Amino acid sequence: MQTYYYVLASQKFLEEEPLEEVLRERTRHYHEQEKEIDFWLVNQPAFLESPQMSQVKQECPQPATAIISTNPKFITWLKLRLEFVKTGEFAGP
C-alpha cells in the first residue's frame, strides 16, 4: 500500500492564500528537474468520508480542500508556507 500525505484546509481559506502560485512554482520546479508530479489538489476529498477520518473532518471547516502527495517533505514545506492547515497521512491503493 502507498502512503499519502496531505495538507487540509477549508476551500475558502486556500482560495485566499497564494496556493495557485505555490503549486505553479512547484510544478515548474518539477518539470525543470524532470521529476514526475507527485501531488494533487482535491476539492472535497473522499478520504474524509472514511470512519478513521471522522475527527479530522469535524476539525476542518467544510467544504474542505486537500493537497495530497506521496512526498512527506513537500507536505511539511506546504504546512510551513500556509501555516493554518491540518496535516496527516493515510494508506491508499
C-alpha positions, 0 to 999 in steps of 0.5 A, spaced: 500 500 500 502 507 498 502 512 503 499 519 502 500 525 505 496 531 505 495 538 507 487 540 509 484 546 509 477 549 508 476 551 500 475 558 502 481 559 506 486 556 500 482 560 495 485 566 499 492 564 500 497 564 494 496 556 493 495 557 485 502 560 485 505 555 490 503 549 486 505 553 479 512 554 482 512 547 484 510 544 478 515 548 474 520 546 479 518 539 477 518 539 470 525 543 470 528 537 474 524 532 470 521 529 476 514 526 475 508 530 479 507 527 485 501 531 488 494 533 487 489 538 489 482 535 491 476 539 492 472 535 497 476 529 498 473 522 499 478 520 504 474 524 509 468 520 508 472 514 511 470 512 519 478 513 521 477 520 518 471 522 522 475 527 527 479 530 522 473 532 518 469 535 524 476 539 525 476 542 518 471 547 516 467 544 510 467 544 504 474 542 505 480 542 500 486 537 500 493 537 497 495 530 497 502 527 495 506 521 496 512 526 498 512 527 506 517 533 505 513 537 500 507 536 505 511 539 511 514 545 506 506 546 504 504 546 512 510 551 513 508 556 507 500 556 509 501 555 516 493 554 518 492 547 515 491 540 518 496 535 516 496 527 516 497 521 512 493 515 510 494 508 506 491 508 499 491 503 493 
